[in-house]
């Protein structure tokens, strides 16, 4: 599919609805733009939140795991 898309004075462009629907790009979605030797490559994108665990949070996980596994531990 080849489409000509206008860019407004703020640099914003609008992807045609048919293309957004086909690629699963929702309102307020994201697109990854990559500069290549052939020009610009646009791909659907997503942001995934990342949690960085503190020592206290890791200790909570360990305690939870130990409690959950109590019935499965081998007796020595």
N, C-alpha and C positions, 0 to 999 in steps of 0.2 A: 504494500500500500504506500503510495506517495501522496503526501498532502503538503500544501503550502500553508504555513502558519505565520500570522503576523505577530510581531513583538511590539508592545506598547512603549510609551516613553519611559516607563519605570523598568523596562527589561522583562516584563511578564509576558509569558505566552500561554495560550490555552490549547490543550490537547483536545482534538475532536472527541465528542461523546462516544462515537462508535469505537474509536481506538481505546479510550479509557475503559469502556465496558469489556472489550475483548481481552485486555490485559489485566483486568481486575483492579484498576486504579480507582480508589474511592475518593470522594470529596475530602479535602484536607489530608490526602495521601502524600506519598513522597515519590520522587523520581531521582534516580542516580544519573548524573551527567558525567560522562567520561570523554576527555579529548583524545582522539585517535589520529593517526596519520590520514585517515579518510574523512575526518570531520568530527562531529559530536555524536556520541552514542548515548541514547536515553534508555534506561531500564527501570522497571518498577523497583521501588526500594521499600525498606521497612527499618524502623528503629526499634531495637530491643533494649528494654531497661536492664541495667546491670547493677547488682548489689555487691558492694565490697564489704565482706564480713569482718566485723571487729573480733578481737580475741574473746570478748564476752559472748558474742553471738555464736562463735565456733564452739565454745564451751557448752552453750545451750543445745546445739546440735548433738554433740557428743553425749551429753546426759540423756537426751531424748532417745538416741540410738541405743545406749546401754540399757535403758529402761525397757525399750521395745524388744530387745533381744534377750532379756533375762531368761525366758523360758526355753531358749534355744541353745544356751551355752553348754559346752561339754563339761561334764563333771570329771574332775581329776582325782 
